[in-house]
Amino acid sequence: MNYMKSLLNNSLLKTALLLVSLTLSIGSSKIVQAGRNNLPFVVEQYGTAPDGSILQWARYTPAGTGPWPVVILVHGGGFRGGGLSSTDVAAQDLQAAGFLALSITYRLAPPGLIPGQPRTFNGRTTGIAAGPTADPTIHDQIDDVRAAIVAARTIRRSNGKVLGVGGSAGGSHVAFACLTGTPGADKLDAAVGLSGAYQFDDFEDDYQTPVPDMNPSNMPALQSASPASQSSIDPNPMFLIASQQDPMPPHQITDMVEVLRVAGKTVTNWPETSDFQFVVISGDLHEFAYWTQVIAPNTEVKDAVIAFLNAHKG
């Protein structure tokens, strides 16, 4: 858990620095040169939440004229932190691979951490269940991700397909959006979860709980808030990844794989490919930190992810 707190603090610092450097007003955007592939990205507003929070994405448009498939990148941070900077490398790689990459912000818990977000909303804490009286549905964040998906489907020069890549808490969110929702609208067409939490009430003796600051005594709330516990699911293709000593317990993948198999899906262990696949890689890195890790001869994690997305880009 100390690792998660350190990760959160670093993510918050990076996010703060990025937002300072990309200061923009409502209705305007600022073009920033992306360093590694020399293609620009634009930070712009994709929506306004009911509580007034400003929802933004960094749009990485490929070279050429399109149309392109869209990939939404959802950052981690324990549902409480993180931001655009943590997905920048992955977004540029996807941009270079011919995807229109959108790295999104969403409301965080505790509130007040993104522009315009009130510190309280209807007298409750925004986000994941932290105790018996807290909101157990994380619906604010889920609604934000779904709003981004809907907006992405109509973005100029999109081919109409919207895929997702999420890390840690973002992995949970892309799982939600791949399991439930309205096809062709607010549901992802396929998703990749990097170190996602899928069953919040499932933790082992050597781990506390998959999400920081959760209250283990509130097991019903944790269960009901979990992607793997949704009562009605119709899964779209998913690729689940974790490392062997991942701070997010790798058995979270086992929980999600079981749900997919109960739903009648064939799930394969990468490098065997299918619509539903998973892999547990060596090491102890977490989410986007292992994006460039070599997992087979001439193959990094990003290569396996891009191959999966290419198979489902329409």
RODO-2510 file (C-alpha; in nm, 4 decimals, decimal comma):
residues 314
     n   res          X          Y          Z
     1     m     0,0000     0,0000     0,0000
     2     n     0,3001     0,2335     0,0513
     3     y     0,3772     0,1806    -0,3168
     4     m     0,0233     0,2843    -0,4086
     5     k     0,0486     0,6000    -0,1945
     6     s     0,3825     0,6873    -0,3539
     7     l     0,2361     0,6218    -0,6978
     8     l    -0,0600     0,8438    -0,6166
     9     n     0,1572     1,1286    -0,4899
    10     n     0,3800     1,1140    -0,7978
    11     s     0,0765     1,1060    -1,0260
    12     l    -0,0772     1,4076    -0,8545
    13     l     0,2473     1,6033    -0,8892
    14     k     0,2838     1,5151    -1,2564
    15     t    -0,0801     1,6025    -1,3204
    16     a    -0,0464     1,9379    -1,1464
    17     l     0,2624     2,0237    -1,3531
    18     l     0,0924     1,9156    -1,6740
    19     l    -0,2203     2,1199    -1,6052
    20     v    -0,0110     2,4251    -1,5243
    21     s     0,1775     2,3884    -1,8527
    22     l    -0,1443     2,3323    -2,0456
    23     t    -0,3500     2,6107    -1,8937
    24     l    -0,6570     2,6759    -2,1035
    25     s    -0,9958     2,8392    -2,0709
    26     i    -1,3382     2,6927    -2,1336
    27     g    -1,4062     2,6578    -2,5025
    28     s    -1,0427     2,6983    -2,6070
    29     s    -0,7550     2,4579    -2,6601
    30     k    -0,3794     2,4759    -2,6743
    31     i    -0,1673     2,2770    -2,9160
    32     v     0,1417     2,1234    -2,7558
    33     q     0,4168     1,9486    -2,9477
    34     a     0,4438     1,5846    -2,8461
    35     g     0,8104     1,5036    -2,8039
    36     r     0,8760     1,1468    -2,9146
    37     n     0,6977     1,1249    -3,2500
    38     n     0,6807     1,4980    -3,3299
    39     l     0,3017     1,4873    -3,3703
    40     p     0,0939     1,7483    -3,1880
    41     f    -0,1704     1,6839    -2,9278
    42     v    -0,4518     1,9128    -2,8220
    43     v    -0,6061     1,9434    -2,4771
    44     e    -0,9755     2,0259    -2,5051
    45     q    -1,2989     1,9982    -2,3130
    46     y    -1,5200     1,7028    -2,3987
    47     g    -1,7973     1,7767    -2,1484
    48     t    -1,9184     1,9356    -1,8283
    49     a    -2,0412     1,7104    -1,5474
    50     p    -2,3688     1,7872    -1,3659
    51     d    -2,1740     1,9282    -1,0705
    52     g    -1,9847     2,1724    -1,2934
    53     s    -1,6641     1,9712    -1,3254
    54     i    -1,4715     2,0401    -1,6444
    55     l    -1,3995     1,7144    -1,8284
    56     q    -1,1022     1,7237    -2,0647
    57     w    -0,9090     1,4986    -2,2926
    58     a    -0,5726     1,5227    -2,4624
    59     r    -0,6345     1,4391    -2,8282
    60     y    -0,3464     1,2730    -3,0162
    61     t    -0,4375     1,2728    -3,3860
    62     p    -0,2361     1,0479    -3,6215
    63     a    -0,0715     1,1718    -3,9377
    64     g    -0,2880     1,1563    -4,2486
    65     t    -0,6540     1,2210    -4,3120
    66     g    -0,8333     0,9313    -4,1417
    67     p    -1,0860     0,8123    -4,0595
    68     w    -0,9239     0,6430    -3,7609
    69     p    -1,0424     0,4169    -3,4789
    70     v    -1,0460     0,5924    -3,1416
    71     v    -0,8751     0,4665    -2,8271
    72     i    -0,9718     0,6223    -2,4947
    73     l    -0,6953     0,6055    -2,2327
    74     v    -0,8127     0,6062    -1,8703
    75     h    -0,5467     0,6831    -1,6099
    76     g    -0,5045     0,5137    -1,2739
    77     g    -0,4505     0,6652    -0,9321
    78     g    -0,6640     0,4691    -0,6879
    79     f    -0,9825     0,6522    -0,7999
    80     r    -0,8427     0,9549    -0,6136
    81     g    -0,5584     1,0883    -0,8265
    82     g    -0,3656     1,0575    -1,1493
    83     g    -0,4072     1,2473    -1,4717
    84     l    -0,3125     1,2958    -1,8331
    85     s     0,0633     1,2676    -1,7855
    86     s     0,0555     0,9008    -1,6823
    87     t    -0,0817     0,7905    -2,0211
    88     d     0,1264     1,0227    -2,2436
    89     v     0,3771     0,7623    -2,3670
    90     a     0,1060     0,5082    -2,4449
    91     a    -0,1046     0,7741    -2,6185
    92     q     0,1859     0,8710    -2,8441
    93     d     0,2549     0,5067    -2,9305
    94     l    -0,1103     0,4532    -3,0207
    95     q    -0,1091     0,7761    -3,2213
    96     a     0,1953     0,6538    -3,4148
    97     a     0,0176     0,3198    -3,4741
    98     g    -0,2745     0,4948    -3,6460
    99     f    -0,5205     0,5342    -3,3602
   100     l    -0,6839     0,8616    -3,2610
   101     a    -0,5885     0,8513    -2,8927
   102     l    -0,7880     1,0405    -2,6291
   103     s    -0,6422     1,0539    -2,2786
   104     i    -0,9297     1,1591    -2,0535
   105     t    -0,9786     1,3197    -1,7141
   106     y    -1,2655     1,2227    -1,4857
   107     r    -1,3933     1,3326    -1,1457
   108     l    -1,1815     1,2136    -0,8571
   109     a    -1,2377     1,1191    -0,4939
   110     p    -1,2033     1,3123    -0,2734
   111     p    -1,3710     1,5846    -0,4821
   112     g    -1,2142     1,9135    -0,5832
   113     l    -0,9140     1,7686    -0,7657
   114     i    -0,9945     1,8603    -1,1268
   115     p    -1,1011     2,2037    -1,2592
   116     g    -1,4514     2,3014    -1,1509
   117     q    -1,5089     1,9943    -0,9350
   118     p    -1,6849     2,0860    -0,6078
   119     r    -1,5317     1,9525    -0,2895
   120     t    -1,8618     1,7859    -0,2060
   121     f    -2,1575     1,6901    -0,4219
   122     n    -2,4989     1,6360    -0,2662
   123     g    -2,3297     1,5948     0,0714
   124     r    -2,1328     1,2842    -0,0160
   125     t    -1,7863     1,1825    -0,1221
   126     t    -1,7453     1,1293    -0,4927
   127     g    -1,5964     0,7990    -0,5976
   128     i    -1,5479     0,4510    -0,4674
   129     a    -1,7021     0,3299    -0,1429
   130     a    -1,4861     0,4286     0,1528
   131     g    -1,7304     0,3353     0,4270
   132     p    -2,0904     0,2435     0,5014
   133     t    -2,2252     0,5940     0,4330
   134     a    -2,0255     0,6656     0,1157
   135     d    -2,1561     0,6263    -0,2365
   136     p    -2,0941     0,2622    -0,3338
   137     t    -2,1528     0,2964    -0,7054
   138     i    -1,8652     0,5190    -0,8252
   139     h    -2,1264     0,6419    -1,0690
   140     d    -1,9749     0,9883    -1,1139
   141     q    -1,6553     0,8448    -1,2580
   142     i    -1,8398     0,5813    -1,4596
   143     d    -2,0678     0,8516    -1,6028
   144     d    -1,7654     1,0600    -1,7025
   145     v    -1,6029     0,7689    -1,8861
   146     r    -1,9293     0,6935    -2,0652
   147     a    -1,9657     1,0613    -2,1613
   148     a    -1,6177     1,0473    -2,3147
   149     i    -1,7097     0,7359    -2,5149
   150     v    -2,0229     0,9015    -2,6541
   151     a    -1,8296     1,2175    -2,7434
   152     a    -1,5527     1,0126    -2,9056
   153     r    -1,7947     0,8401    -3,1428
   154     t    -1,8766     1,1709    -3,3098
   155     i    -1,5264     1,3224    -3,3128
   156     r    -1,4203     1,4458    -3,6541
   157     r    -1,2462     1,1831    -3,8690
   158     s    -1,3305     0,8966    -3,6341
   159     n    -1,4384     0,5704    -3,7958
   160     g    -1,7018     0,5260    -3,5218
   161     k    -1,5164     0,2540    -3,3306
   162     v    -1,4175     0,3391    -2,9729
   163     l    -1,1736     0,1143    -2,7859
   164     g    -1,0293     0,1600    -2,4384
   165     v    -0,7008     0,1153    -2,2521
   166     g    -0,7014     0,1732    -1,8774
   167     g    -0,4488     0,1285    -1,5989
   168     s    -0,5266     0,0354    -1,2365
   169     a    -0,8446     0,2316    -1,1510
   170     g    -0,8649     0,3093    -1,5221
   171     g    -0,8546    -0,0641    -1,5884
   172     s    -1,1610    -0,0996    -1,3686
   173     h    -1,3372     0,1731    -1,5650
   174     v    -1,2697     0,0284    -1,9079
   175     a    -1,3920    -0,3079    -1,7778
   176     f    -1,7185    -0,1461    -1,6641
   177     a    -1,7590     0,0157    -2,0045
   178     c    -1,6823    -0,3079    -2,1893
   179     l    -1,9182    -0,5241    -1,9836
   180     t    -2,2186    -0,2923    -1,9652
   181     g    -2,3732    -0,0050    -2,1579
   182     t    -2,5407     0,0545    -2,4919
   183     p    -2,3555    -0,0854    -2,7966
   184     g    -2,2635     0,1824    -3,0457
   185     a    -2,3162     0,4523    -2,7845
   186     d    -2,1602     0,4525    -2,4345
   187     k    -2,0153     0,1005    -2,4452
   188     l    -1,6564     0,0313    -2,5520
   189     d    -1,6131    -0,1926    -2,8550
   190     a    -1,3079    -0,3567    -2,6928
   191     a    -1,0827    -0,2833    -2,3954
   192     v    -0,7404    -0,3526    -2,2464
   193     g    -0,7085    -0,3539    -1,8674
   194     l    -0,3594    -0,2965    -1,7250
   195     s    -0,3478    -0,3995    -1,3571
   196     g    -0,7182    -0,3348    -1,3141
   197     a    -0,9254    -0,4059    -1,0052
   198     y    -1,2283    -0,6118    -1,1050
   199     q    -1,3586    -0,7612    -0,7784
   200     f    -1,3097    -0,5015    -0,5048
   201     d    -1,4040    -0,7284    -0,2145
   202     d    -1,1538    -0,9995    -0,3096
   203     f    -0,8166    -0,9599    -0,1398
   204     e    -0,5698    -1,2065     0,0086
   205     d    -0,3676    -1,2128     0,3307
   206     d    -0,0616    -1,0575     0,1687
   207     y    -0,2645    -0,7702     0,0292
   208     q    -0,5005    -0,5366     0,2105
   209     t    -0,7573    -0,4360    -0,0495
   210     p    -0,7231    -0,3650    -0,4229
   211     v    -0,8172     0,0019    -0,3787
   212     p    -0,6621     0,2442    -0,1258
   213     d    -0,8760     0,3695     0,1634
   214     m    -1,1563     0,1211     0,1141
   215     n    -1,3297    -0,0026     0,4246
   216     p    -1,3073    -0,3860     0,4338
   217     s    -1,6031    -0,3929     0,6734
   218     n    -1,8228    -0,2591     0,3954
   219     m    -1,8053    -0,5750     0,1866
   220     p    -2,1530    -0,5475     0,0277
   221     a    -2,0692    -0,1999    -0,1044
   222     l    -1,7343    -0,3181    -0,2368
   223     q    -1,8954    -0,6146    -0,4087
   224     s    -2,1780    -0,4154    -0,5662
   225     a    -1,9330    -0,1556    -0,6984
   226     s    -1,7145    -0,4174    -0,8708
   227     p    -1,7083    -0,4622    -1,2504
   228     a    -1,7130    -0,8409    -1,2048
   229     s    -2,0266    -0,8244    -0,9892
   230     q    -2,2575    -0,6437    -1,2274
   231     s    -2,5832    -0,8369    -1,2525
   232     s    -2,6304    -0,8028    -1,6273
   233     i    -2,3283    -0,8133    -1,8548
   234     d    -2,2746    -0,8588    -2,2270
   235     p    -1,8956    -0,8544    -2,2629
   236     n    -1,7193    -0,7032    -2,5595
   237     p    -1,3621    -0,8206    -2,6316
   238     m    -1,1147    -0,7749    -2,3453
   239     f    -0,7404    -0,8192    -2,2900
   240     l    -0,6340    -0,8292    -1,9232
   241     i    -0,2721    -0,7787    -1,8152
   242     a    -0,0902    -0,7715    -1,4790
   243     s     0,2588    -0,8443    -1,3477
   244     q     0,3438    -1,1327    -1,1134
   245     q     0,4213    -0,9056    -0,8158
   246     d     0,1857    -0,6308    -0,9228
   247     p     0,0706    -0,3972    -0,6408
   248     m    -0,2755    -0,4746    -0,7776
   249     p    -0,3176    -0,8442    -0,6904
   250     p    -0,2943    -1,0456    -1,0144
   251     h    -0,5732    -1,2755    -0,8952
   252     q    -0,8060    -0,9898    -0,9891
   253     i    -0,7595    -1,1220    -1,3429
   254     t    -0,8728    -1,4667    -1,2245
   255     d    -1,1937    -1,3126    -1,0914
   256     m    -1,2663    -1,1413    -1,4225
   257     v    -1,1750    -1,4453    -1,6324
   258     e    -1,4215    -1,6554    -1,4327
   259     v    -1,6983    -1,4025    -1,4973
   260     l    -1,6234    -1,4045    -1,8706
   261     r    -1,6270    -1,7842    -1,8832
   262     v    -1,9580    -1,7983    -1,6962
   263     a    -2,0897    -1,5581    -1,9605
   264     g    -1,9971    -1,8193    -2,2216
   265     k    -1,6773    -1,6591    -2,3517
   266     t    -1,3643    -1,8530    -2,4423
   267     v    -1,0697    -1,6906    -2,2661
   268     t    -0,7144    -1,7656    -2,3782
   269     n    -0,3752    -1,7105    -2,2215
   270     w    -0,1628    -1,4826    -2,4441
   271     p     0,0227    -1,5411    -2,6767
   272     e    -0,2727    -1,7526    -2,7835
   273     t    -0,5020    -1,4831    -2,9179
   274     s    -0,8794    -1,4554    -2,9091
   275     d    -1,1492    -1,1966    -2,8398
   276     f    -1,0911    -1,2546    -2,4687
   277     q    -0,7351    -1,3037    -2,3490
   278     f    -0,5081    -1,2405    -2,0515
   279     v    -0,1433    -1,2540    -1,9536
   280     v     0,0509    -1,2255    -1,6281
   281     i     0,3988    -1,0957    -1,7052
   282     s     0,7175    -1,1149    -1,4990
   283     g     0,8224    -0,8462    -1,2542
   284     d     0,6513    -0,6075    -1,0165
   285     l     0,5633    -0,3082    -1,2337
   286     h     0,2158    -0,1587    -1,2326
   287     e    -0,0162    -0,0526    -1,5171
   288     f     0,1470     0,1843    -1,7720
   289     a     0,4892     0,1391    -1,6064
   290     y     0,5260    -0,1950    -1,7906
   291     w     0,4034    -0,0582    -2,1260
   292     t     0,7492    -0,1047    -2,2840
   293     q     0,8465    -0,4243    -2,0987
   294     v     0,9650    -0,7092    -2,3224
   295     i     0,7342    -1,0103    -2,2815
   296     a     0,8462    -1,2235    -2,5769
   297     p     1,1199    -1,2031    -2,8423
   298     n     1,0827    -0,8682    -3,0215
   299     t     0,7534    -0,8051    -2,8390
   300     e     0,6785    -0,5461    -2,5737
   301     v     0,3517    -0,5133    -2,3843
   302     k     0,2563    -0,2238    -2,6108
   303     d     0,2993    -0,4475    -2,9183
   304     a     0,0603    -0,7090    -2,7789
   305     v    -0,1893    -0,4352    -2,6875
   306     i    -0,1710    -0,2709    -3,0296
   307     a    -0,2148    -0,6085    -3,2026
   308     f    -0,5276    -0,6724    -2,9945
   309     l    -0,6676    -0,3272    -3,0711
   310     n    -0,5927    -0,3709    -3,4408
   311     a    -0,8004    -0,6894    -3,4396
   312     h    -1,1025    -0,4923    -3,3155
   313     k    -1,0662    -0,1493    -3,4758
   314     g    -1,3288    -0,2035    -3,7459
***
